[in-house]
Amino acid sequence: MIRKTLLLSAALLAALGLTACKKEEAAGTAAAAPAQVYHWKMVTAWPKNYPGLGTGAERLAERVNAMSGGRLIIKVYAGGELVPPMEVFDSVSRGTAELGHGTPYYWKGKVPTAQFFTSVPFGLSTLEMNAWISHGGGQALWEEAYAPFGIKPLAAGNSGMQMGGWFNKEINSVEDLRGLKIRMPGLGGEVLARVGATPVNLPGSEVFTSLQTGVIDASDWVNPYNDLAFGLHRAARYYYGPGWQEPQALIELLVNQKAYDSLPADLQAILVEAARAANQDMLDDYVYNNALALAELQKQGVQLRQFPEPVIAALRDASEQVLGELAQQSELNGRIWASMTAFQAQVAPWHALTEKQLYNWR
């Protein structure tokens, strides 16, 4: 009896050992199985390797590739390589590309609400915009605006405060703006139309030639870093600043929602955090290089100008009209504008006490 019990025990232990070995083998096989690799396309609104904007898209893709250990590989296409610059939003919405890199006011013809999520004339600064998006309710409103198009938006850069633009004549009064053909997209262009100018929407690649040949009389673009790269100082004489029309210029990463939902949770988190890092990286890039570029432009004999106060007052009044009308176009627009203006009023006393005073002291 004892012998039989020992034999049964030995058989049971052997069976347990065999089961454990099989489990270990299965676990080893699972661990050795290659992880799924996702190959995504990113279409952009920028010329290839264009300083700040184009390079920002490239660095974002490189960051995702590295953070994911090669599990999410992004190939970047410059504007016009796969789709034209102004068709980036549609491309991501259709799923032709999983990602897009541009700025919200480029899509105003399709999504007028998008204009709230970048340069708002006389609106939020870069610091304020980032805080409103991430902590003040802006992200949820932004996602609501893009949801009907199957797109998840993420802040992925900011070029900071813009310049007012390049002009071939001085602007001494509101009358000097009347009749001018000015390349200025978004809400700023609508404001200019209210004071008698003719806004023109052109991609950056066409600005220099259009300005040089007289197709347009003036143009904003970005700020010294990008304006120098395009050689705009060779096409116009007067450089006006700062940019009333663009106190900041948020750059967005458009993510096809279905493609995003197909990713495992860790890759979703990597994409979100890579965009967050890219947002700060681009701002740092512009702060550093704008200083260098401005000095170079001045060496080249560029004449810096500021708009006279009566011109600014007229533009501010027109901005209030344009923004008020945009807010009335839909219930969502009204909520966005109410949220943004309330946030601006909330943070204004703090910045008046701190940032503004520091700049004044210096």
C-alpha positions as CSV (number, residue, x, y, z in Angstrom):
1,M,0.0,0.0,0.0
2,I,2.8,2.3,0.9
3,R,4.6,1.5,-2.3
4,K,1.5,2.2,-4.3
5,T,1.1,5.6,-2.6
6,L,4.7,6.5,-3.3
7,L,4.3,5.6,-7.0
8,L,1.1,7.7,-7.3
9,S,2.8,10.6,-5.6
10,A,5.8,10.4,-7.9
11,A,3.5,10.3,-10.9
12,L,1.6,13.3,-9.7
13,L,4.8,15.3,-9.1
14,A,6.0,14.3,-12.6
15,A,2.7,15.5,-14.1
16,L,2.9,18.8,-12.3
17,G,6.5,19.2,-13.4
18,L,5.5,18.6,-17.0
19,T,2.6,21.1,-16.8
20,A,4.9,23.7,-15.3
21,C,7.5,23.1,-18.1
22,K,4.8,23.5,-20.7
23,K,3.6,26.7,-19.2
24,E,7.2,28.0,-19.1
25,E,7.6,27.0,-22.7
26,A,4.4,28.8,-23.7
27,A,5.4,31.9,-21.8
28,G,8.8,31.8,-23.5
29,T,7.2,31.4,-26.9
30,A,4.9,34.3,-26.2
31,A,7.7,36.5,-25.0
32,A,9.7,35.7,-28.1
33,A,6.9,36.5,-30.5
34,P,7.6,39.7,-32.3
35,A,5.5,42.7,-31.3
36,Q,3.2,44.2,-33.9
37,V,4.8,47.1,-35.8
38,Y,2.6,49.9,-37.0
39,H,3.6,51.9,-40.0
40,W,1.9,55.3,-40.1
41,K,2.0,58.3,-42.6
42,M,2.2,61.9,-41.4
43,V,1.3,64.5,-44.0
44,T,2.2,68.1,-43.3
45,A,1.4,71.6,-44.5
46,W,5.1,72.6,-44.5
47,P,8.0,72.5,-47.1
48,K,10.4,69.7,-46.5
49,N,12.7,70.2,-43.5
50,Y,11.4,73.8,-43.2
51,P,13.0,75.3,-40.0
52,G,10.8,75.0,-36.9
53,L,7.7,73.8,-38.6
54,G,8.9,71.1,-40.9
55,T,11.8,70.0,-38.6
56,G,9.3,70.0,-35.7
57,A,7.2,67.4,-37.5
58,E,10.3,65.3,-38.2
59,R,11.5,65.4,-34.6
60,L,8.1,64.4,-33.4
61,A,8.2,61.3,-35.7
62,E,11.7,60.5,-34.5
63,R,10.6,60.8,-30.9
64,V,7.7,58.4,-31.4
65,N,9.9,55.9,-33.2
66,A,12.4,56.0,-30.3
67,M,9.9,55.9,-27.4
68,S,8.0,53.0,-29.0
69,G,11.1,51.0,-29.5
70,G,10.3,50.8,-33.2
71,R,6.8,49.6,-32.8
72,L,5.2,52.8,-34.2
73,I,7.1,54.0,-37.2
74,I,6.0,57.3,-38.7
75,K,7.0,58.5,-42.2
76,V,6.7,62.2,-42.7
77,Y,5.6,63.8,-46.0
78,A,6.2,67.5,-46.7
79,G,3.4,69.6,-48.1
80,G,2.7,68.5,-51.7
81,E,4.6,65.2,-51.5
82,L,1.5,63.1,-50.8
83,V,-1.3,65.7,-50.5
84,P,-1.3,69.5,-51.0
85,P,-0.7,71.6,-47.8
86,M,-4.3,72.7,-47.5
87,E,-5.7,69.2,-47.8
88,V,-4.0,67.7,-44.7
89,F,-7.1,67.8,-42.6
90,D,-9.2,66.0,-45.2
91,S,-6.5,63.4,-45.7
92,V,-6.4,62.5,-42.1
93,S,-10.2,62.5,-41.9
94,R,-10.5,60.1,-44.8
95,G,-7.7,57.9,-43.3
96,T,-5.4,58.4,-46.3
97,A,-2.8,59.3,-43.7
98,E,-3.0,58.5,-40.0
99,L,-1.4,61.8,-38.9
100,G,-1.4,65.4,-40.1
101,H,0.8,68.3,-39.0
102,G,-0.5,71.8,-39.6
103,T,-2.4,74.7,-37.9
104,P,-6.1,74.9,-37.3
105,Y,-7.0,78.0,-39.2
106,Y,-5.9,76.3,-42.5
107,W,-9.1,74.3,-42.3
108,K,-11.5,77.2,-41.7
109,G,-13.4,76.5,-44.9
110,K,-14.3,73.1,-43.7
111,V,-14.3,73.6,-39.9
112,P,-14.8,77.3,-39.0
113,T,-14.7,76.4,-35.3
114,A,-11.1,75.3,-35.8
115,Q,-10.0,78.9,-35.9
116,F,-10.5,79.2,-32.1
117,F,-7.7,76.7,-31.5
118,T,-4.7,78.7,-32.8
119,S,-4.1,82.4,-33.4
120,V,-7.0,84.5,-32.1
121,P,-6.4,88.3,-32.6
122,F,-5.6,90.1,-29.4
123,G,-6.2,86.7,-27.6
124,L,-4.4,84.2,-25.5
125,S,-0.6,84.3,-25.3
126,T,1.4,81.1,-25.8
127,L,1.6,80.3,-22.1
128,E,-2.1,81.0,-21.7
129,M,-3.1,78.9,-24.7
130,N,-1.1,75.9,-23.5
131,A,-2.7,76.2,-20.1
132,W,-6.2,76.6,-21.5
133,I,-5.8,73.5,-23.7
134,S,-4.3,71.3,-21.0
135,H,-6.1,72.5,-17.9
136,G,-8.7,75.0,-18.8
137,G,-11.1,72.8,-20.7
138,G,-9.8,73.6,-24.2
139,Q,-8.8,70.1,-25.1
140,A,-12.3,68.7,-24.5
141,L,-13.9,71.4,-26.6
142,W,-11.3,70.9,-29.4
143,E,-12.0,67.2,-29.5
144,E,-15.7,67.9,-29.7
145,A,-15.2,70.2,-32.6
146,Y,-13.1,67.6,-34.6
147,A,-15.1,64.5,-33.6
148,P,-17.5,64.7,-36.5
149,F,-14.5,64.3,-38.8
150,G,-13.1,61.3,-37.1
151,I,-10.0,63.3,-35.9
152,K,-8.3,63.5,-32.5
153,P,-6.4,66.8,-32.2
154,L,-3.2,67.3,-30.1
155,A,-1.1,70.4,-29.5
156,A,2.3,69.6,-31.0
157,G,4.1,72.9,-31.3
158,N,3.8,76.6,-31.0
159,S,5.9,79.2,-32.8
160,G,5.0,81.9,-30.2
161,M,4.0,85.4,-31.0
162,Q,4.1,86.3,-34.7
163,M,5.2,89.4,-36.5
164,G,2.6,91.7,-38.1
165,G,4.0,91.1,-41.6
166,W,6.0,92.4,-44.5
167,F,4.8,95.5,-46.4
168,N,6.0,97.4,-49.5
169,K,4.8,100.7,-48.1
170,E,4.5,102.2,-44.6
171,I,1.2,102.0,-42.7
172,N,0.5,105.2,-41.0
173,S,-3.3,105.1,-40.8
174,V,-6.2,102.8,-41.4
175,E,-6.6,104.3,-44.8
176,D,-3.2,102.9,-45.8
177,L,-4.6,99.4,-45.4
178,R,-7.6,99.9,-47.6
179,G,-7.3,98.1,-50.9
180,L,-4.1,96.2,-50.0
181,K,-4.0,92.5,-51.0
182,I,-2.5,90.9,-47.8
183,R,-1.7,87.3,-47.4
184,M,-3.2,86.5,-44.0
185,P,-5.1,83.4,-43.1
186,G,-7.6,82.7,-40.4
187,L,-9.4,85.3,-38.2
188,G,-6.7,87.9,-38.9
189,G,-7.6,88.0,-42.5
190,E,-11.3,88.5,-41.7
191,V,-10.4,91.4,-39.4
192,L,-8.4,93.0,-42.2
193,A,-11.3,92.7,-44.6
194,R,-13.4,94.7,-42.1
195,V,-11.0,97.6,-42.3
196,G,-10.9,97.5,-46.1
197,A,-8.0,95.3,-47.0
198,T,-8.3,92.2,-49.2
199,P,-7.1,89.0,-47.4
200,V,-5.5,86.3,-49.5
201,N,-4.9,82.7,-48.2
202,L,-1.6,81.2,-49.6
203,P,0.6,78.4,-48.4
204,G,4.0,79.5,-47.2
205,S,5.7,78.1,-50.3
206,E,4.0,80.8,-52.5
207,V,4.5,83.8,-50.3
208,F,7.9,85.0,-51.5
209,T,7.1,84.9,-55.2
210,S,3.6,86.4,-54.8
211,L,5.1,89.3,-52.7
212,Q,8.0,89.8,-55.1
213,T,5.9,89.9,-58.2
214,G,3.1,92.1,-56.8
215,V,0.4,89.4,-56.7
216,I,0.0,90.5,-53.1
217,D,1.0,93.8,-51.5
218,A,1.9,92.5,-48.1
219,S,2.1,89.3,-46.2
220,D,2.4,87.9,-42.7
221,W,4.2,84.6,-42.4
222,V,5.6,83.6,-39.0
223,N,8.4,85.5,-37.3
224,P,12.1,86.2,-37.9
225,Y,13.2,82.5,-37.8
226,N,10.9,81.5,-40.7
227,D,10.8,84.8,-42.5
228,L,14.5,84.9,-42.9
229,A,14.5,81.3,-44.1
230,F,12.0,82.3,-46.9
231,G,14.1,85.4,-47.7
232,L,11.0,87.7,-47.4
233,H,13.3,90.6,-46.6
234,R,14.3,90.5,-50.2
235,A,10.7,90.9,-51.3
236,A,9.4,93.7,-49.1
237,R,10.9,96.7,-47.4
238,Y,9.1,97.2,-44.1
239,Y,8.7,94.6,-41.3
240,Y,5.9,95.3,-38.9
241,G,5.5,93.8,-35.4
242,P,4.3,92.5,-33.2
243,G,1.6,90.3,-34.6
244,W,-1.8,91.6,-33.3
245,Q,-3.4,88.8,-35.4
246,E,-1.3,86.0,-33.9
247,P,-0.4,86.4,-30.2
248,Q,0.6,82.7,-30.5
249,A,0.4,80.1,-33.2
250,L,-0.5,76.6,-32.0
251,I,0.6,73.8,-34.3
252,E,-1.5,70.7,-34.1
253,L,-1.1,67.0,-34.6
254,L,-4.2,65.5,-36.3
255,V,-4.7,61.9,-35.4
256,N,-7.2,59.7,-37.3
257,Q,-9.5,58.5,-34.5
258,K,-9.9,54.9,-35.8
259,A,-6.2,54.5,-36.2
260,Y,-5.6,55.9,-32.7
261,D,-8.2,53.5,-31.3
262,S,-6.4,50.6,-33.0
263,L,-3.2,51.2,-31.0
264,P,-2.5,49.4,-27.7
265,A,-2.7,51.7,-24.7
266,D,1.0,52.1,-24.3
267,L,1.4,53.3,-27.8
268,Q,-1.5,55.7,-27.4
269,A,0.2,57.2,-24.4
270,I,3.5,57.4,-26.2
271,L,1.9,59.4,-29.0
272,V,0.2,61.8,-26.6
273,E,3.4,62.4,-24.6
274,A,5.5,62.7,-27.7
275,A,3.2,65.5,-28.9
276,R,3.4,67.2,-25.5
277,A,7.2,67.1,-25.7
278,A,7.1,68.4,-29.3
279,N,4.9,71.3,-28.2
280,Q,7.6,72.5,-25.8
281,D,10.5,71.7,-28.1
282,M,9.1,73.8,-30.9
283,L,8.6,76.8,-28.7
284,D,12.1,76.6,-27.4
285,D,13.4,76.3,-30.9
286,Y,11.6,79.5,-31.9
287,V,12.6,81.5,-28.8
288,Y,16.3,80.7,-29.5
289,N,16.3,81.2,-33.3
290,N,14.1,84.2,-33.5
291,A,16.7,86.2,-31.6
292,L,19.4,85.2,-34.0
293,A,17.3,85.7,-37.0
294,L,16.1,89.2,-36.0
295,A,19.7,90.3,-35.5
296,E,20.6,89.0,-39.0
297,L,17.6,90.7,-40.6
298,Q,18.7,94.0,-39.0
299,K,22.1,93.5,-40.4
300,Q,20.5,93.1,-43.8
301,G,18.9,96.6,-43.5
302,V,15.4,95.5,-42.7
303,Q,13.3,98.5,-41.5
304,L,11.3,97.5,-38.3
305,R,8.0,99.3,-37.8
306,Q,5.1,99.2,-35.4
307,F,1.5,99.9,-36.3
308,P,0.3,103.3,-35.0
309,E,-2.1,103.1,-32.1
310,P,-5.1,104.3,-34.2
311,V,-4.5,101.4,-36.5
312,I,-4.3,98.9,-33.6
313,A,-7.5,100.4,-32.1
314,A,-9.4,99.9,-35.4
315,L,-8.1,96.3,-35.7
316,R,-9.1,95.6,-32.1
317,D,-12.6,96.8,-32.7
318,A,-12.9,94.8,-35.9
319,S,-11.6,91.7,-34.1
320,E,-14.3,91.9,-31.4
321,Q,-16.9,92.0,-34.2
322,V,-15.5,89.1,-36.1
323,L,-15.0,86.9,-33.0
324,G,-18.5,87.8,-31.7
325,E,-20.0,86.7,-35.0
326,L,-18.0,83.5,-35.1
327,A,-19.2,82.7,-31.5
328,Q,-22.8,83.1,-32.6
329,Q,-22.5,80.6,-35.5
330,S,-23.2,77.6,-33.3
331,E,-23.8,76.5,-29.8
332,L,-20.4,74.9,-29.6
333,N,-18.7,78.1,-30.9
334,G,-20.4,80.0,-28.2
335,R,-19.2,77.7,-25.5
336,I,-15.6,77.8,-26.8
337,W,-15.5,81.5,-26.9
338,A,-17.1,81.8,-23.4
339,S,-14.5,79.4,-22.1
340,M,-11.6,81.1,-23.7
341,T,-12.5,84.7,-22.7
342,A,-13.3,83.6,-19.1
343,F,-9.9,81.9,-18.9
344,Q,-8.1,85.0,-20.3
345,A,-9.9,87.2,-17.7
346,Q,-8.9,84.7,-15.0
347,V,-5.1,84.6,-15.8
348,A,-4.7,88.3,-16.9
349,P,-4.1,89.7,-13.3
350,W,-1.4,87.2,-12.6
351,H,0.5,87.9,-15.8
352,A,0.1,91.6,-15.4
353,L,1.7,91.3,-12.0
354,T,4.5,89.0,-13.1
355,E,5.5,88.5,-16.8
356,K,4.5,92.0,-17.9
357,Q,6.3,93.7,-15.0
358,L,9.4,91.6,-15.6
359,Y,9.6,92.7,-19.2
360,N,9.0,96.3,-18.3
361,W,11.7,96.3,-15.7
362,R,14.2,94.8,-18.1
